[in-house]
């Protein structure tokens, strides 16, 4: 079994999208839930979970597996130290879109900005490590073929066109099958909404903050707290 792939980053940065795209690769198996494996204090527990995921991948006929837990961005060092050869993909996204999306989930402005800044501080710290690669959500949705081709080369697997057709397979996420239509309630139906989204063709969500009628209420605070870090991960405004 080849070393695993771990997807990390601030929530609402495209981590689930990337996970299902990689799952469509014939040689990669997706662990279909956020496991929080590397938050586990005992290494023996991590090793047991890794062994389970290895068996699942082998049963599917894949040579490696991918798991996404956004908060593992705080555990990159532990991932690299615990699992030999593991590769980490750190997803990033425009902080304006992330904060808008997190607020729609019910977070306060302070909570949303804090989550983005903390997660991306860890990305900045680790992104130059040879087993860590940053991928911007914007690059992925603008040119999926180019982004996935480059990513596959870094992962050491051939590019598969099947990744561009992930939506043609019925997607199940965290045990939930996709609803027939997009749920209308952002907060109450988040799990359903997420499952519906990953069952659609790649959707370009760049700049959705512009449709947020509350953006003028929090943009100044976001600018104050994030404008110096944003360029370090490829974002700037004003």
ROGU-278637 format. One line per field, with one value per residue (C-alpha): residue in three letters; x, y, z negated; chain; residue number from 1. Coordinates in steps of 0.25 Angstrom, whole numbers. Each point is the difference from the previous one (the first is absolute). Last residue first. Example, Ala and Ser with C-alpha at 12.3 -4.5 7.8 and 13.67 -1.06 7.14 Angstrom:
2
resn	ser_ala
px	55_-6
py	-4_-14
pz	-29_-2
chain	A_A
resi	2_1
//
This chain:
238
resn	unk_unk_unk_unk_unk_unk_unk_unk_unk_unk_unk_unk_unk_unk_unk_unk_unk_unk_unk_unk_unk_unk_unk_unk_unk_unk_unk_unk_unk_unk_unk_unk_unk_unk_unk_unk_unk_unk_unk_unk_unk_unk_unk_unk_unk_unk_unk_unk_unk_unk_unk_unk_unk_unk_unk_unk_unk_unk_unk_unk_unk_unk_unk_unk_unk_unk_unk_unk_unk_unk_unk_unk_unk_unk_unk_unk_unk_unk_unk_unk_unk_unk_unk_unk_unk_unk_unk_unk_unk_unk_unk_unk_unk_unk_unk_unk_unk_unk_unk_unk_unk_unk_unk_unk_unk_unk_unk_unk_unk_unk_unk_unk_unk_unk_unk_unk_unk_unk_unk_unk_unk_unk_unk_unk_unk_unk_unk_unk_unk_unk_unk_unk_unk_unk_unk_unk_unk_unk_unk_unk_unk_unk_unk_unk_unk_unk_unk_unk_unk_unk_unk_unk_unk_unk_unk_unk_unk_unk_unk_unk_unk_unk_unk_unk_unk_unk_unk_unk_unk_unk_unk_unk_unk_unk_unk_unk_unk_unk_unk_unk_unk_unk_unk_unk_unk_unk_unk_unk_unk_unk_unk_unk_unk_unk_unk_unk_unk_unk_unk_unk_unk_unk_unk_unk_unk_unk_unk_unk_unk_unk_unk_unk_unk_unk_unk_unk_unk_unk_unk_unk_unk_unk_unk_unk_unk_unk_unk_unk_unk_unk_unk_unk_unk_unk_unk_unk_unk_unk
px	-32_2_10_1_11_3_10_-9_-11_9_1_-14_-6_-3_-3_-6_-9_-5_-3_-7_-10_-12_2_-1_-14_-7_8_-1_15_4_-2_13_5_-11_3_-7_6_-11_-10_0_10_-10_-12_8_5_-15_-5_11_-3_-15_-3_9_-1_-15_-4_5_5_-9_-1_7_14_2_5_10_10_0_-6_2_-8_10_-1_4_14_1_13_7_-3_10_11_14_11_4_12_-7_8_-4_-14_-1_6_-11_-11_3_1_-12_-8_3_-8_-6_13_8_-11_0_15_9_12_9_6_10_12_-3_-2_-15_3_0_-8_-11_1_-3_-11_-8_2_-4_-13_-5_2_-7_-12_0_1_-11_-9_-3_-14_3_-3_11_10_-4_3_13_4_-3_7_12_2_3_11_1_12_3_9_8_3_14_1_-12_3_9_-6_-14_4_7_-13_-9_-6_-4_-6_-12_-5_-1_1_5_6_4_10_3_-15_-7_-12_4_14_-5_-9_12_9_-11_0_15_0_-11_9_12_-7_-5_14_5_-8_-6_-10_-1_7_-12_-10_-9_-7_-8_0_14_3_7_11_4_-12_0_-14_4_9_-11_-8_10_3_-14_-1_13_-6_3_-12_8_14_10_3_0_8_6_5_13_-1_-5
py	187_-15_-11_-15_-10_-7_11_11_-3_1_15_2_-9_7_15_-5_-10_11_9_-11_-3_9_3_-15_-1_0_-12_-1_6_-11_-10_5_-14_-11_-6_-14_-13_-8_-4_-12_8_11_-9_-7_14_5_-13_2_15_-2_8_11_3_-3_-1_-14_-2_-10_-15_-2_-6_-13_1_-9_10_4_-9_4_-7_-1_10_11_-5_3_9_-11_-10_7_-7_7_-11_-1_5_10_11_-4_-2_14_6_-8_4_15_0_-8_8_13_11_-9_-5_13_7_-11_3_-12_0_-12_-7_-12_8_11_13_1_-3_14_7_-11_1_15_-4_-8_11_12_-7_-5_13_7_-9_0_15_2_-9_-14_-4_-8_12_7_-12_3_15_-2_-10_8_13_-9_-4_-15_-10_-15_-6_-14_-9_-11_-12_-6_-7_3_5_11_6_-1_6_12_2_0_14_-2_-12_9_-2_-15_-6_-14_-6_-15_-8_-11_-2_-13_3_-10_5_14_-5_-8_12_8_-10_0_15_0_-10_8_13_-8_-5_15_4_14_-1_13_-7_-8_11_-10_10_-10_-8_-5_1_-11_4_-9_2_15_4_1_11_9_-4_5_13_4_-4_9_12_11_-1_-4_5_-10_-15_-11_-12_-10_-14_-7_-11_-14
pz	9_0_-1_0_3_-13_-5_7_-11_-12_0_4_-11_-12_4_14_-7_-10_11_8_-11_1_14_3_-5_13_4_16_1_-10_12_6_5_-2_13_0_4_6_-11_-10_-9_-2_-4_-11_-5_0_-8_-10_-2_-1_-12_3_15_1_15_2_15_7_1_-14_0_-8_-14_-7_-2_14_11_15_11_11_12_-9_0_15_0_-9_10_10_-9_-2_-2_-15_-7_-9_6_14_-5_-5_13_8_-10_1_15_2_-10_6_-7_-11_-4_1_-9_-10_-2_-2_-10_0_-11_1_4_-11_6_-4_-15_-7_10_-1_-15_1_9_-10_-11_9_6_-13_-7_11_-1_-15_-1_11_-8_5_4_13_8_-8_5_14_0_-8_11_11_-5_-5_15_-1_-4_0_-6_7_-10_5_-9_3_-14_-9_-14_2_13_-6_-14_7_8_-12_-1_15_-5_-3_15_-2_14_3_12_2_8_9_3_3_-8_-11_0_-3_-11_-6_0_-6_-12_-1_-1_-11_-8_2_-5_-12_-3_1_-11_-1_11_7_12_3_0_9_9_8_13_-1_15_8_11_12_9_-2_-4_-14_3_5_-12_-9_8_-2_-14_-3_8_-10_-8_-12_-2_6_0_10_-4_11_-4_2_10_-4
chain	A_A_A_A_A_A_A_A_A_A_A_A_A_A_A_A_A_A_A_A_A_A_A_A_A_A_A_A_A_A_A_A_A_A_A_A_A_A_A_A_A_A_A_A_A_A_A_A_A_A_A_A_A_A_A_A_A_A_A_A_A_A_A_A_A_A_A_A_A_A_A_A_A_A_A_A_A_A_A_A_A_A_A_A_A_A_A_A_A_A_A_A_A_A_A_A_A_A_A_A_A_A_A_A_A_A_A_A_A_A_A_A_A_A_A_A_A_A_A_A_A_A_A_A_A_A_A_A_A_A_A_A_A_A_A_A_A_A_A_A_A_A_A_A_A_A_A_A_A_A_A_A_A_A_A_A_A_A_A_A_A_A_A_A_A_A_A_A_A_A_A_A_A_A_A_A_A_A_A_A_A_A_A_A_A_A_A_A_A_A_A_A_A_A_A_A_A_A_A_A_A_A_A_A_A_A_A_A_A_A_A_A_A_A_A_A_A_A_A_A_A_A_A_A_A_A_A_A_A_A_A_A_A_A_A_A_A_A
resi	238_237_236_235_234_233_232_231_230_229_228_227_226_225_224_223_222_221_220_219_218_217_216_215_214_213_212_211_210_209_208_207_206_205_204_203_202_201_200_199_198_197_196_195_194_193_192_191_190_189_188_187_186_185_184_183_182_181_180_179_178_177_176_175_174_173_172_171_170_169_168_167_166_165_164_163_162_161_160_159_158_157_156_155_154_153_152_151_150_149_148_147_146_145_144_143_142_141_140_139_138_137_136_135_134_133_132_131_130_129_128_127_126_125_124_123_122_121_120_119_118_117_116_115_114_113_112_111_110_109_108_107_106_105_104_103_102_101_100_99_98_97_96_95_94_93_92_91_90_89_88_87_86_85_84_83_82_81_80_79_78_77_76_75_74_73_72_71_70_69_68_67_66_65_64_63_62_61_60_59_58_57_56_55_54_53_52_51_50_49_48_47_46_45_44_43_42_41_40_39_38_37_36_35_34_33_32_31_30_29_28_27_26_25_24_23_22_21_20_19_18_17_16_15_14_13_12_11_10_9_8_7_6_5_4_3_2_1
//
